[in-house]
């Protein structure tokens, strides 16, 4: 570019300034940048050169043909950019030129459940902005066309669900068994004895390293300051620092008996940690992450062919907010709960299905079975809703399942609004070695089976072993194993 030329401009022969001007032109045609526009480019650069030098000019055009290059008038270009800018305004964090509130802010400083939810299909994290909705999260792999799971969920609804589940489990806590308390105290005494032994070993090792450092220093004082001696001294000093850190860590750890708090005390500590915290605050998010850890979500579908939904599964660590580190470590497993959360509101036919079936088994005063119309009237719903619930129950019995929702492990081919996996840019690429944590898997033995999925009114899909293999050996989450709708065919 001419604006990058060094000034003042001088000619090699002292008379004429020779300039080579690279220009790109496209093939002739309407809306294309053709040869006629080169005169404008030359005139523009000649004006700039005349302003910066008084030497005679000799301009040579260096042409490069680019067939796809289009030429737009300045007014047309500005008009298009203004329209695009107005269309994308709803996706911005800042409005009317105000500073971006997310600029220079750590990614972890986000509202819950951001930075916490992961896709069970590809292992990538869920991010805000799902399908243009600020409060919805979607799989980052789906945004990049590396995963087919493009289902989103409402972050506010999910945060409420997670917090309510944690509070419910907290209120179900019971006091610990006295036998368990005795085991904890005995373990703490054993740890105290091993602590003294570890301190003695560290002190002996520290004395040895310090003697070796003193011996090396004698060589240096004697005039031997070679690179090898200095390298040995550096290694010994690093080793000494490491030993001192280990010693400080052991000495700072308390050695008194562990006092396990009661269920009421654990509940009081946890509730006080969330007191007066807004659900969209950063402090609320930080403390919820200490309770939930990583949350994995999987796509499900109602067996009668309803749209897709998400279910979450995670390990709730009720001891995560206790102040004493040793107590947290001791109670981590006893106070751990494996939870499954529905990130959606169940439709009426699913919620009332069992009540409708139970009502149909009852009899009126005349000894006749109660009709669907009478059951619907007693529940305050329409007859059509009762009929849909009964139809759902018949489908479940045909498929031999007790849960009306079926896990999806591969993209369905029968839903018109779910076509991301058919896009030319799509390429399934899970995280390397992705195996969803805390999910039971089927054992891998013998040849990989072929799995067929079928639902009433939909064509069945055969999944080849290569499609099943998500983690290198065809492992499937336990929901797929327990659900009878996944029929195993031995080949």
KOLKOL-545765 format. One record per residue (C-alpha): residue number from 1; residue in one letter; x, y, z. Coordinates in steps of 0.1 Angstrom, whole numbers. Example, Ala and Ser with C-alpha at 12.3 -4.5 7.8 and 13.67 -1.06 7.14 Angstrom:
! residues 2
{n->1	res->a	px->123	py->-45	pz->78}
{n->2	res->s	px->137	py->-11	pz->71}
***
This chain:
! residues 491
{n->1	res->x	px->0	py->0	pz->0}
{n->2	res->x	px->12	py->35	pz->-7}
{n->3	res->x	px->6	py->46	pz->28}
{n->4	res->x	px->34	py->23	pz->40}
{n->5	res->x	px->60	py->38	pz->17}
{n->6	res->x	px->90	py->55	pz->34}
{n->7	res->x	px->92	py->92	pz->30}
{n->8	res->x	px->107	py->112	pz->14}
{n->9	res->x	px->102	py->94	pz->-19}
{n->10	res->x	px->134	py->93	pz->-40}
{n->11	res->x	px->141	py->79	pz->-75}
{n->12	res->x	px->169	py->55	pz->-82}
{n->13	res->x	px->181	py->73	pz->-113}
{n->14	res->x	px->175	py->107	pz->-97}
{n->15	res->x	px->150	py->118	pz->-124}
{n->16	res->x	px->118	py->96	pz->-127}
{n->17	res->x	px->100	py->78	pz->-99}
{n->18	res->x	px->90	py->44	pz->-111}
{n->19	res->x	px->60	py->29	pz->-93}
{n->20	res->x	px->46	py->-7	pz->-98}
{n->21	res->x	px->9	py->-7	pz->-88}
{n->22	res->x	px->-6	py->-42	pz->-82}
{n->23	res->x	px->-43	py->-44	pz->-92}
{n->24	res->x	px->-68	py->-72	pz->-91}
{n->25	res->x	px->-95	py->-75	pz->-118}
{n->26	res->x	px->-123	py->-100	pz->-123}
{n->27	res->x	px->-138	py->-114	pz->-155}
{n->28	res->x	px->-161	py->-90	pz->-174}
{n->29	res->x	px->-197	py->-90	pz->-165}
{n->30	res->x	px->-225	py->-71	pz->-145}
{n->31	res->x	px->-214	py->-62	pz->-110}
{n->32	res->x	px->-178	py->-72	pz->-116}
{n->33	res->x	px->-146	py->-52	pz->-112}
{n->34	res->x	px->-135	py->-49	pz->-149}
{n->35	res->x	px->-106	py->-32	pz->-167}
{n->36	res->x	px->-126	py->1	pz->-167}
{n->37	res->x	px->-120	py->5	pz->-129}
{n->38	res->x	px->-82	py->4	pz->-133}
{n->39	res->x	px->-82	py->41	pz->-144}
{n->40	res->x	px->-99	py->51	pz->-111}
{n->41	res->x	px->-73	py->31	pz->-91}
{n->42	res->x	px->-44	py->47	pz->-110}
{n->43	res->x	px->-59	py->82	pz->-106}
{n->44	res->x	px->-63	py->77	pz->-69}
{n->45	res->x	px->-27	py->66	pz->-63}
{n->46	res->x	px->-14	py->92	pz->-87}
{n->47	res->x	px->-31	py->119	pz->-65}
{n->48	res->x	px->-15	py->105	pz->-34}
{n->49	res->x	px->20	py->104	pz->-50}
{n->50	res->x	px->17	py->139	pz->-63}
{n->51	res->x	px->10	py->151	pz->-28}
{n->52	res->x	px->42	py->134	pz->-15}
{n->53	res->x	px->67	py->140	pz->-43}
{n->54	res->x	px->75	py->164	pz->-71}
{n->55	res->x	px->94	py->139	pz->-92}
{n->56	res->x	px->80	py->128	pz->-126}
{n->57	res->x	px->60	py->96	pz->-123}
{n->58	res->x	px->61	py->64	pz->-143}
{n->59	res->x	px->33	py->40	pz->-131}
{n->60	res->x	px->32	py->4	pz->-143}
{n->61	res->x	px->0	py->-16	pz->-135}
{n->62	res->x	px->6	py->-52	pz->-124}
{n->63	res->x	px->-26	py->-71	pz->-131}
{n->64	res->x	px->-39	py->-101	pz->-113}
{n->65	res->x	px->-71	py->-117	pz->-125}
{n->66	res->x	px->-95	py->-129	pz->-98}
{n->67	res->x	px->-127	py->-143	pz->-114}
{n->68	res->x	px->-149	py->-141	pz->-82}
{n->69	res->x	px->-140	py->-105	pz->-73}
{n->70	res->x	px->-169	py->-82	pz->-74}
{n->71	res->x	px->-169	py->-44	pz->-74}
{n->72	res->x	px->-194	py->-25	pz->-53}
{n->73	res->x	px->-201	py->12	pz->-53}
{n->74	res->x	px->-192	py->30	pz->-21}
{n->75	res->x	px->-228	py->40	pz->-14}
{n->76	res->x	px->-241	py->5	pz->-20}
{n->77	res->x	px->-215	py->-10	pz->2}
{n->78	res->x	px->-223	py->14	pz->31}
{n->79	res->x	px->-260	py->7	pz->28}
{n->80	res->x	px->-255	py->-31	pz->30}
{n->81	res->x	px->-231	py->-28	pz->60}
{n->82	res->x	px->-256	py->-6	pz->78}
{n->83	res->x	px->-284	py->-31	pz->73}
{n->84	res->x	px->-263	py->-60	pz->85}
{n->85	res->x	px->-252	py->-40	pz->115}
{n->86	res->x	px->-288	py->-32	pz->124}
{n->87	res->x	px->-298	py->-69	pz->120}
{n->88	res->x	px->-271	py->-81	pz->143}
{n->89	res->x	px->-276	py->-54	pz->170}
{n->90	res->x	px->-297	py->-78	pz->191}
{n->91	res->x	px->-267	py->-101	pz->196}
{n->92	res->x	px->-244	py->-74	pz->211}
{n->93	res->x	px->-236	py->-70	pz->247}
{n->94	res->x	px->-233	py->-32	pz->244}
{n->95	res->x	px->-260	py->-8	pz->232}
{n->96	res->x	px->-256	py->26	pz->216}
{n->97	res->x	px->-218	py->25	pz->217}
{n->98	res->x	px->-215	py->18	pz->255}
{n->99	res->x	px->-185	py->-2	pz->267}
{n->100	res->x	px->-189	py->-40	pz->263}
{n->101	res->x	px->-196	py->-54	pz->298}
{n->102	res->x	px->-179	py->-87	pz->289}
{n->103	res->x	px->-146	py->-71	pz->278}
{n->104	res->x	px->-116	py->-81	pz->299}
{n->105	res->x	px->-138	py->-103	pz->321}
{n->106	res->x	px->-127	py->-138	pz->329}
{n->107	res->x	px->-148	py->-165	pz->312}
{n->108	res->x	px->-155	py->-182	pz->346}
{n->109	res->x	px->-172	py->-150	pz->358}
{n->110	res->x	px->-205	py->-159	pz->342}
{n->111	res->x	px->-239	py->-167	pz->355}
{n->112	res->x	px->-249	py->-203	pz->363}
{n->113	res->x	px->-250	py->-228	pz->346}
{n->114	res->x	px->-225	py->-212	pz->322}
{n->115	res->x	px->-191	py->-229	pz->321}
{n->116	res->x	px->-206	py->-259	pz->338}
{n->117	res->x	px->-227	py->-279	pz->313}
{n->118	res->x	px->-211	py->-302	pz->288}
{n->119	res->x	px->-226	py->-321	pz->258}
{n->120	res->x	px->-228	py->-358	pz->264}
{n->121	res->x	px->-226	py->-365	pz->227}
{n->122	res->x	px->-193	py->-348	pz->218}
{n->123	res->x	px->-180	py->-336	pz->252}
{n->124	res->x	px->-178	py->-299	pz->243}
{n->125	res->x	px->-190	py->-272	pz->266}
{n->126	res->x	px->-224	py->-255	pz->263}
{n->127	res->x	px->-222	py->-218	pz->257}
{n->128	res->x	px->-247	py->-189	pz->258}
{n->129	res->x	px->-264	py->-176	pz->227}
{n->130	res->x	px->-282	py->-207	pz->215}
{n->131	res->x	px->-300	py->-200	pz->182}
{n->132	res->x	px->-297	py->-162	pz->188}
{n->133	res->x	px->-313	py->-163	pz->223}
{n->134	res->x	px->-291	py->-147	pz->250}
{n->135	res->x	px->-304	py->-168	pz->279}
{n->136	res->x	px->-303	py->-202	pz->261}
{n->137	res->x	px->-272	py->-225	pz->260}
{n->138	res->x	px->-262	py->-248	pz->232}
{n->139	res->x	px->-234	py->-271	pz->224}
{n->140	res->x	px->-203	py->-253	pz->211}
{n->141	res->x	px->-196	py->-282	pz->189}
{n->142	res->x	px->-230	py->-279	pz->172}
{n->143	res->x	px->-223	py->-242	pz->166}
{n->144	res->x	px->-191	py->-252	pz->148}
{n->145	res->x	px->-209	py->-280	pz->129}
{n->146	res->x	px->-188	py->-307	pz->147}
{n->147	res->x	px->-218	py->-321	pz->166}
{n->148	res->x	px->-254	py->-329	pz->157}
{n->149	res->x	px->-268	py->-321	pz->191}
{n->150	res->x	px->-282	py->-286	pz->184}
{n->151	res->x	px->-308	py->-287	pz->212}
{n->152	res->x	px->-308	py->-256	pz->235}
{n->153	res->x	px->-322	py->-250	pz->270}
{n->154	res->x	px->-332	py->-220	pz->291}
{n->155	res->x	px->-304	py->-211	pz->316}
{n->156	res->x	px->-328	py->-194	pz->341}
{n->157	res->x	px->-351	py->-224	pz->341}
{n->158	res->x	px->-322	py->-248	pz->344}
{n->159	res->x	px->-306	py->-229	pz->373}
{n->160	res->x	px->-338	py->-230	pz->391}
{n->161	res->x	px->-341	py->-267	pz->386}
{n->162	res->x	px->-305	py->-274	pz->397}
{n->163	res->x	px->-309	py->-253	pz->429}
{n->164	res->x	px->-342	py->-268	pz->438}
{n->165	res->x	px->-328	py->-303	pz->434}
{n->166	res->x	px->-298	py->-295	pz->456}
{n->167	res->x	px->-321	py->-280	pz->483}
{n->168	res->x	px->-343	py->-310	pz->482}
{n->169	res->x	px->-314	py->-334	pz->487}
{n->170	res->x	px->-300	py->-312	pz->514}
{n->171	res->x	px->-333	py->-314	pz->534}
{n->172	res->x	px->-333	py->-352	pz->530}
{n->173	res->x	px->-300	py->-355	pz->549}
{n->174	res->x	px->-299	py->-376	pz->580}
{n->175	res->x	px->-274	py->-377	pz->609}
{n->176	res->x	px->-245	py->-400	pz->604}
{n->177	res->x	px->-243	py->-435	pz->619}
{n->178	res->x	px->-221	py->-436	pz->651}
{n->179	res->x	px->-201	py->-465	pz->636}
{n->180	res->x	px->-192	py->-442	pz->607}
{n->181	res->x	px->-182	py->-414	pz->631}
{n->182	res->x	px->-159	py->-438	pz->649}
{n->183	res->x	px->-143	py->-449	pz->616}
{n->184	res->x	px->-137	py->-413	pz->607}
{n->185	res->x	px->-120	py->-405	pz->640}
{n->186	res->x	px->-98	py->-437	pz->638}
{n->187	res->x	px->-88	py->-426	pz->603}
{n->188	res->x	px->-78	py->-392	pz->616}
{n->189	res->x	px->-56	py->-408	pz->643}
{n->190	res->x	px->-39	py->-429	pz->616}
{n->191	res->x	px->-33	py->-398	pz->595}
{n->192	res->x	px->-17	py->-381	pz->625}
{n->193	res->x	px->7	py->-409	pz->630}
{n->194	res->x	px->16	py->-410	pz->593}
{n->195	res->x	px->21	py->-372	pz->595}
{n->196	res->x	px->48	py->-375	pz->621}
{n->197	res->x	px->65	py->-402	pz->600}
{n->198	res->x	px->64	py->-381	pz->569}
{n->199	res->x	px->79	py->-351	pz->587}
{n->200	res->x	px->108	py->-372	pz->599}
{n->201	res->x	px->115	py->-385	pz->564}
{n->202	res->x	px->113	py->-349	pz->549}
{n->203	res->x	px->136	py->-335	pz->576}
{n->204	res->x	px->162	py->-362	pz->568}
{n->205	res->x	px->160	py->-356	pz->531}
{n->206	res->x	px->162	py->-318	pz->536}
{n->207	res->x	px->194	py->-322	pz->557}
{n->208	res->x	px->210	py->-343	pz->529}
{n->209	res->x	px->201	py->-318	pz->502}
{n->210	res->x	px->215	py->-289	pz->522}
{n->211	res->x	px->248	py->-307	pz->528}
{n->212	res->x	px->251	py->-314	pz->491}
{n->213	res->x	px->245	py->-277	pz->484}
{n->214	res->x	px->272	py->-267	pz->508}
{n->215	res->x	px->296	py->-291	pz->491}
{n->216	res->x	px->289	py->-276	pz->457}
{n->217	res->x	px->295	py->-241	pz->472}
{n->218	res->x	px->329	py->-252	pz->483}
{n->219	res->x	px->339	py->-260	pz->447}
{n->220	res->x	px->327	py->-226	pz->436}
{n->221	res->x	px->346	py->-208	pz->463}
{n->222	res->x	px->377	py->-228	pz->453}
{n->223	res->x	px->375	py->-214	pz->418}
{n->224	res->x	px->356	py->-242	pz->400}
{n->225	res->x	px->327	py->-222	pz->385}
{n->226	res->x	px->321	py->-244	pz->355}
{n->227	res->x	px->286	py->-246	pz->338}
{n->228	res->x	px->282	py->-282	pz->351}
{n->229	res->x	px->288	py->-272	pz->387}
{n->230	res->x	px->263	py->-243	pz->384}
{n->231	res->x	px->237	py->-267	pz->368}
{n->232	res->x	px->241	py->-291	pz->397}
{n->233	res->x	px->237	py->-262	pz->422}
{n->234	res->x	px->205	py->-251	pz->404}
{n->235	res->x	px->190	py->-286	pz->406}
{n->236	res->x	px->198	py->-289	pz->443}
{n->237	res->x	px->183	py->-255	pz->451}
{n->238	res->x	px->151	py->-265	pz->432}
{n->239	res->x	px->149	py->-297	pz->451}
{n->240	res->x	px->153	py->-279	pz->484}
{n->241	res->x	px->124	py->-255	pz->476}
{n->242	res->x	px->102	py->-285	pz->467}
{n->243	res->x	px->110	py->-302	pz->500}
{n->244	res->x	px->104	py->-270	pz->520}
{n->245	res->x	px->70	py->-266	pz->503}
{n->246	res->x	px->61	py->-302	pz->512}
{n->247	res->x	px->72	py->-296	pz->548}
{n->248	res->x	px->51	py->-265	pz->551}
{n->249	res->x	px->20	py->-282	pz->537}
{n->250	res->x	px->23	py->-311	pz->562}
{n->251	res->x	px->30	py->-288	pz->592}
{n->252	res->x	px->1	py->-265	pz->583}
{n->253	res->x	px->-24	py->-294	pz->581}
{n->254	res->x	px->-44	py->-298	pz->614}
{n->255	res->x	px->-38	py->-330	pz->633}
{n->256	res->x	px->-67	py->-330	pz->657}
{n->257	res->x	px->-96	py->-354	pz->655}
{n->258	res->x	px->-121	py->-347	pz->629}
{n->259	res->x	px->-155	py->-335	pz->642}
{n->260	res->x	px->-181	py->-345	pz->617}
{n->261	res->x	px->-209	py->-320	pz->616}
{n->262	res->x	px->-246	py->-330	pz->619}
{n->263	res->x	px->-270	py->-329	pz->591}
{n->264	res->x	px->-286	py->-297	pz->605}
{n->265	res->x	px->-251	py->-280	pz->607}
{n->266	res->x	px->-244	py->-290	pz->571}
{n->267	res->x	px->-277	py->-276	pz->560}
{n->268	res->x	px->-272	py->-244	pz->579}
{n->269	res->x	px->-237	py->-239	pz->563}
{n->270	res->x	px->-250	py->-245	pz->528}
{n->271	res->x	px->-281	py->-223	pz->532}
{n->272	res->x	px->-261	py->-194	pz->547}
{n->273	res->x	px->-237	py->-196	pz->516}
{n->274	res->x	px->-267	py->-189	pz->493}
{n->275	res->x	px->-285	py->-164	pz->515}
{n->276	res->x	px->-294	py->-131	pz->498}
{n->277	res->x	px->-277	py->-143	pz->465}
{n->278	res->x	px->-295	py->-136	pz->432}
{n->279	res->x	px->-297	py->-165	pz->409}
{n->280	res->x	px->-280	py->-146	pz->381}
{n->281	res->x	px->-251	py->-134	pz->403}
{n->282	res->x	px->-215	py->-145	pz->399}
{n->283	res->x	px->-213	py->-156	pz->436}
{n->284	res->x	px->-243	py->-179	pz->432}
{n->285	res->x	px->-226	py->-195	pz->401}
{n->286	res->x	px->-193	py->-200	pz->419}
{n->287	res->x	px->-210	py->-218	pz->448}
{n->288	res->x	px->-233	py->-239	pz->427}
{n->289	res->x	px->-203	py->-251	pz->407}
{n->290	res->x	px->-187	py->-263	pz->440}
{n->291	res->x	px->-218	py->-284	pz->445}
{n->292	res->x	px->-225	py->-298	pz->411}
{n->293	res->x	px->-191	py->-300	pz->393}
{n->294	res->x	px->-195	py->-309	pz->356}
{n->295	res->x	px->-230	py->-314	pz->343}
{n->296	res->x	px->-236	py->-336	pz->312}
{n->297	res->x	px->-267	py->-332	pz->291}
{n->298	res->x	px->-281	py->-358	pz->267}
{n->299	res->x	px->-308	py->-355	pz->240}
{n->300	res->x	px->-341	py->-374	pz->246}
{n->301	res->x	px->-373	py->-378	pz->226}
{n->302	res->x	px->-408	py->-389	pz->237}
{n->303	res->x	px->-415	py->-424	pz->223}
{n->304	res->x	px->-446	py->-411	pz->204}
{n->305	res->x	px->-424	py->-388	pz->183}
{n->306	res->x	px->-425	py->-355	pz->201}
{n->307	res->x	px->-398	py->-328	pz->197}
{n->308	res->x	px->-364	py->-333	pz->214}
{n->309	res->x	px->-355	py->-324	pz->249}
{n->310	res->x	px->-325	py->-325	pz->272}
{n->311	res->x	px->-319	py->-343	pz->304}
{n->312	res->x	px->-289	py->-335	pz->327}
{n->313	res->x	px->-270	py->-359	pz->349}
{n->314	res->x	px->-244	py->-349	pz->375}
{n->315	res->x	px->-230	py->-357	pz->409}
{n->316	res->x	px->-242	py->-334	pz->437}
{n->317	res->x	px->-215	py->-329	pz->463}
{n->318	res->x	px->-233	py->-317	pz->494}
{n->319	res->x	px->-200	py->-313	pz->513}
{n->320	res->x	px->-186	py->-289	pz->487}
{n->321	res->x	px->-192	py->-258	pz->508}
{n->322	res->x	px->-179	py->-270	pz->542}
{n->323	res->x	px->-151	py->-247	pz->554}
{n->324	res->x	px->-128	py->-275	pz->567}
{n->325	res->x	px->-108	py->-292	pz->539}
{n->326	res->x	px->-104	py->-324	pz->558}
{n->327	res->x	px->-141	py->-327	pz->566}
{n->328	res->x	px->-149	py->-320	pz->529}
{n->329	res->x	px->-126	py->-348	pz->518}
{n->330	res->x	px->-139	py->-373	pz->544}
{n->331	res->x	px->-176	py->-365	pz->536}
{n->332	res->x	px->-172	py->-362	pz->498}
{n->333	res->x	px->-183	py->-398	pz->490}
{n->334	res->x	px->-210	py->-402	pz->518}
{n->335	res->x	px->-226	py->-369	pz->508}
{n->336	res->x	px->-225	py->-375	pz->471}
{n->337	res->x	px->-257	py->-379	pz->452}
{n->338	res->x	px->-262	py->-389	pz->416}
{n->339	res->x	px->-290	py->-368	pz->401}
{n->340	res->x	px->-309	py->-367	pz->369}
{n->341	res->x	px->-328	py->-335	pz->360}
{n->342	res->x	px->-353	py->-328	pz->333}
{n->343	res->x	px->-344	py->-295	pz->316}
{n->344	res->x	px->-380	py->-291	pz->303}
{n->345	res->x	px->-416	py->-292	pz->314}
{n->346	res->x	px->-433	py->-325	pz->307}
{n->347	res->x	px->-464	py->-324	pz->286}
{n->348	res->x	px->-498	py->-330	pz->301}
{n->349	res->x	px->-501	py->-366	pz->287}
{n->350	res->x	px->-469	py->-376	pz->304}
{n->351	res->x	px->-476	py->-360	pz->338}
{n->352	res->x	px->-512	py->-373	pz->341}
{n->353	res->x	px->-507	py->-407	pz->324}
{n->354	res->x	px->-505	py->-428	pz->356}
{n->355	res->x	px->-535	py->-410	pz->372}
{n->356	res->x	px->-556	py->-415	pz->341}
{n->357	res->x	px->-547	py->-452	pz->340}
{n->358	res->x	px->-554	py->-456	pz->377}
{n->359	res->x	px->-588	py->-438	pz->373}
{n->360	res->x	px->-598	py->-461	pz->345}
{n->361	res->x	px->-594	py->-491	pz->368}
{n->362	res->x	px->-619	py->-477	pz->393}
{n->363	res->x	px->-656	py->-484	pz->392}
{n->364	res->x	px->-686	py->-462	pz->397}
{n->365	res->x	px->-714	py->-470	pz->422}
{n->366	res->x	px->-732	py->-491	pz->396}
{n->367	res->x	px->-701	py->-514	pz->392}
{n->368	res->x	px->-691	py->-501	pz->358}
{n->369	res->x	px->-656	py->-490	pz->349}
{n->370	res->x	px->-651	py->-453	pz->348}
{n->371	res->x	px->-649	py->-439	pz->312}
{n->372	res->x	px->-621	py->-417	pz->299}
{n->373	res->x	px->-646	py->-388	pz->298}
{n->374	res->x	px->-653	py->-392	pz->335}
{n->375	res->x	px->-616	py->-395	pz->344}
{n->376	res->x	px->-608	py->-364	pz->324}
{n->377	res->x	px->-636	py->-345	pz->341}
{n->378	res->x	px->-624	py->-355	pz->376}
{n->379	res->x	px->-588	py->-343	pz->367}
{n->380	res->x	px->-600	py->-311	pz->351}
{n->381	res->x	px->-587	py->-319	pz->316}
{n->382	res->x	px->-602	py->-325	pz->282}
{n->383	res->x	px->-612	py->-359	pz->269}
{n->384	res->x	px->-587	py->-355	pz->241}
{n->385	res->x	px->-559	py->-351	pz->266}
{n->386	res->x	px->-569	py->-383	pz->284}
{n->387	res->x	px->-570	py->-401	pz->251}
{n->388	res->x	px->-535	py->-390	pz->242}
{n->389	res->x	px->-522	py->-402	pz->276}
{n->390	res->x	px->-538	py->-436	pz->270}
{n->391	res->x	px->-523	py->-437	pz->235}
{n->392	res->x	px->-488	py->-429	pz->249}
{n->393	res->x	px->-492	py->-458	pz->274}
{n->394	res->x	px->-501	py->-482	pz->246}
{n->395	res->x	px->-470	py->-472	pz->228}
{n->396	res->x	px->-449	py->-477	pz->259}
{n->397	res->x	px->-463	py->-512	pz->264}
{n->398	res->x	px->-456	py->-521	pz->227}
{n->399	res->x	px->-420	py->-511	pz->231}
{n->400	res->x	px->-417	py->-526	pz->266}
{n->401	res->x	px->-404	py->-495	pz->283}
{n->402	res->x	px->-413	py->-478	pz->316}
{n->403	res->x	px->-398	py->-444	pz->308}
{n->404	res->x	px->-416	py->-426	pz->279}
{n->405	res->x	px->-385	py->-407	pz->270}
{n->406	res->x	px->-359	py->-424	pz->248}
{n->407	res->x	px->-322	py->-415	pz->246}
{n->408	res->x	px->-308	py->-404	pz->212}
{n->409	res->x	px->-272	py->-414	pz->205}
{n->410	res->x	px->-273	py->-406	pz->168}
{n->411	res->x	px->-290	py->-379	pz->148}
{n->412	res->x	px->-326	py->-388	pz->138}
{n->413	res->x	px->-334	py->-387	pz->101}
{n->414	res->x	px->-372	py->-382	pz->104}
{n->415	res->x	px->-375	py->-347	pz->120}
{n->416	res->x	px->-376	py->-318	pz->95}
{n->417	res->x	px->-363	py->-292	pz->120}
{n->418	res->x	px->-332	py->-312	pz->129}
{n->419	res->x	px->-310	py->-311	pz->99}
{n->420	res->x	px->-276	py->-298	pz->111}
{n->421	res->x	px->-260	py->-331	pz->104}
{n->422	res->x	px->-269	py->-328	pz->67}
{n->423	res->x	px->-251	py->-295	pz->62}
{n->424	res->x	px->-220	py->-297	pz->39}
{n->425	res->x	px->-198	py->-282	pz->67}
{n->426	res->x	px->-209	py->-309	pz->92}
{n->427	res->x	px->-183	py->-333	pz->104}
{n->428	res->x	px->-187	py->-351	pz->137}
{n->429	res->x	px->-156	py->-345	pz->158}
{n->430	res->x	px->-159	py->-352	pz->195}
{n->431	res->x	px->-132	py->-342	pz->220}
{n->432	res->x	px->-102	py->-366	pz->218}
{n->433	res->x	px->-108	py->-395	pz->241}
{n->434	res->x	px->-142	py->-382	pz->252}
{n->435	res->x	px->-160	py->-406	pz->276}
{n->436	res->x	px->-188	py->-389	pz->296}
{n->437	res->x	px->-178	py->-389	pz->332}
{n->438	res->x	px->-200	py->-406	pz->359}
{n->439	res->x	px->-220	py->-424	pz->332}
{n->440	res->x	px->-223	py->-462	pz->334}
{n->441	res->x	px->-213	py->-479	pz->302}
{n->442	res->x	px->-219	py->-512	pz->286}
{n->443	res->x	px->-191	py->-538	pz->285}
{n->444	res->x	px->-172	py->-542	pz->253}
{n->445	res->x	px->-168	py->-578	pz->245}
{n->446	res->x	px->-170	py->-597	pz->212}
{n->447	res->x	px->-181	py->-582	pz->179}
{n->448	res->x	px->-199	py->-548	pz->181}
{n->449	res->x	px->-237	py->-552	pz->179}
{n->450	res->x	px->-259	py->-534	pz->155}
{n->451	res->x	px->-285	py->-512	pz->171}
{n->452	res->x	px->-319	py->-504	pz->156}
{n->453	res->x	px->-341	py->-476	pz->168}
{n->454	res->x	px->-378	py->-476	pz->160}
{n->455	res->x	px->-408	py->-456	pz->171}
{n->456	res->x	px->-444	py->-457	pz->159}
{n->457	res->x	px->-449	py->-437	pz->128}
{n->458	res->x	px->-412	py->-433	pz->121}
{n->459	res->x	px->-387	py->-453	pz->100}
{n->460	res->x	px->-362	py->-473	pz->119}
{n->461	res->x	px->-325	py->-465	pz->118}
{n->462	res->x	px->-296	py->-490	pz->118}
{n->463	res->x	px->-265	py->-478	pz->134}
{n->464	res->x	px->-233	py->-494	pz->123}
{n->465	res->x	px->-205	py->-502	pz->148}
{n->466	res->x	px->-184	py->-473	pz->135}
{n->467	res->x	px->-213	py->-450	pz->143}
{n->468	res->x	px->-217	py->-465	pz->178}
{n->469	res->x	px->-181	py->-461	pz->187}
{n->470	res->x	px->-179	py->-428	pz->205}
{n->471	res->x	px->-149	py->-435	pz->228}
{n->472	res->x	px->-130	py->-462	pz->209}
{n->473	res->x	px->-148	py->-494	pz->219}
{n->474	res->x	px->-185	py->-488	pz->212}
{n->475	res->x	px->-195	py->-478	pz->247}
{n->476	res->x	px->-230	py->-467	pz->253}
{n->477	res->x	px->-244	py->-447	pz->283}
{n->478	res->x	px->-265	py->-468	pz->306}
{n->479	res->x	px->-298	py->-451	pz->296}
{n->480	res->x	px->-293	py->-467	pz->261}
{n->481	res->x	px->-286	py->-501	pz->277}
{n->482	res->x	px->-316	py->-502	pz->301}
{n->483	res->x	px->-342	py->-489	pz->276}
{n->484	res->x	px->-358	py->-518	pz->257}
{n->485	res->x	px->-364	py->-495	pz->227}
{n->486	res->x	px->-328	py->-501	pz->217}
{n->487	res->x	px->-329	py->-536	pz->203}
{n->488	res->x	px->-297	py->-555	pz->200}
{n->489	res->x	px->-292	py->-578	pz->170}
{n->490	res->x	px->-264	py->-602	pz->171}
{n->491	res->x	px->-247	py->-605	pz->138}
***
